[in-house]
């Protein structure tokens, strides 16, 4: 059942959001990759270190990059970021969704859909958007397909916690 979203606001992230973004990021990674990535790696994710990284990103944002947060009842429950593609084969105008994460308790409530609408609403007409997802993350892949993304056939190997995983690229536009 989808809850009423009238209490969820999507807004640009600020430095004050860094700690909460880090908490959401770690909680989401631990839940999404449980049984895929080693328990040792997931257990070792450090919220404080990740908060410092987010604080840096929000203090000195990369050029042409935007980070949004989803706020419910005054608490950040999700975030997303968009910027120029980092892929070597990308056209100069291609954009990339770097992150879209939700606190696990917020999954299935339509909040990710609202974040995606916000991100895609910031993309100029006719511009291609890409993103990368672990092939094993079928929940995320399904979400991206529902939002108009398709696999474009490009894959890469990503090392996470000493294990190798296949990431696949999705494209829209």
N, C-alpha and C positions, 0 to 999 in steps of 0.2 A: 504494500500500500504506500502510495506517495503522500507524504505530509504536505500541508499547506506551506508554501515557501515565503509567505509574507513577512516572516521574521528573519529571513536570510538576506543579507546585503553583500554585494560584491563591490569591492573598492580597491584602489591602488594600495599596495602594501607600504608600510612605513618602517623605519628602523625599530620602532617600538614593538612591531610584530615579530621580530626575529626569534625570540625565545619560543613563542607559541608555534611559529612555522616549523621550527626544529622539532618540537614535540610531535606535531602532526606528521611530519616527514618520517621520523623514526617509527612511530606507531603504525603508519601505513605500510612502510617497508616490511616491518616485522610480520604483520598480518598477511600481506599480499604474497610474500615469498616464503612463508612457513611451509616446510616440506619440500621446498625447491632449493633454496640457498641454505647453507649449513646453519644449524642452530647456534654454533659458536660465533659465526660472523654476525648473525642477527642480534644475538645477545650482547655482542661487543659494540654495537652502534652507540655512539656517545652523543647524547642530546646537547651537552654543553659545547662540544667541539663543532657540532653542526650549527648551533646557534651563533657561534662566532663567525662561521662561514657566511651564514645568512645576514648577519649584521654588516659584514664587509660588503656583500653584494648590494645591500640596501643603502649603505652609506655612500658607496661609489658605484652606481649601477653601470653596467656595460652599455655602450652606445646603442640606442634604438631598441633597448630591452625594457619590457614592462612586466612587473610582478603584481598579481592581484591576490587578494585574500577574500574568502567567503566567511562572513561573520554571522553567527547565530547567537542571539541573546547576549551580545557583547563579547563573545569568544570566537577566536579564529578556529574554524573547523576544516578549512581547506585552503589550497593555494594553487596558483598556476602561473607560468611564465612563458613569454613569447619574445623572440628576437630573430635576428638574421640567422639563416641556416649556417651551421658549422660544418656541413658536408662539402668535401672537395669538389664533388660533381654537381653542386647546386648552381642554378642560375643566380645571378647577383641579387635579384629581387625576391628569391625564395625565403620564406620565413619558417621558423621551426618552433614548435611547442617543446620547450625544454623540460617542463614539469607540469604535472597536474596530479595532485595528491589530496586525499580526504582522510580525516580521522575515521577509522573503521566504523565507529558507531553511526557515522553520517552516511555510510554507503547505502545506496538504494533509496534515498530520499529525494532525489532530483537535484541535489546541490552540485554534483559534478556536471550535470547537464547545464545548469545555470552558469557555472564557471566556463564551460566550453563555449556557450553562447556569447559570453563576454569576450573571450579570447578571439573567437572567430569574427565577432563584430568589430574588432580593432584591425582586421585584415582588409586592406584595400581590395576592391573588386578585381578579379582576374589574377590575383597573386596566389601562387602555390604555397601550401603549408605542409610541412612534413613533421614527423615525430618518430621516435624510436621506442620499441617496446620489446621486452624479453619474450621470445616465442612461447615460453612456458606460461606467461601471464595471460591466459585466455579470457579472464574477466575483463581486463583492460582492452584486449584486442576486440572483444565484442562491443565494448563501449565505443571504441573508435570507429568501428564499422557502422554502428548505429548513427554516428555523427558524420557520415559521408566520407570517411577515410578508407582507402584500399591499399593493400600491400603492393609495393611497386617492384618487388623482386630483388631488392638490395638487402643483403644481410651482412652482419659483422659479428665477430666473436668478442665478447666482453668478459673480462675476468672479474669475478666477485668472490671475495673470500677464498682465493686459491682455486676456485672452480671456474670452468669455462662454460659460457652460455651463449646461445645464438640470440642476437637481437635482430629484429626485422623492422624495416622502415615502412611507414604508412604515409600516404600522400593524399591530399585533397586539393582540387583545383588545377 
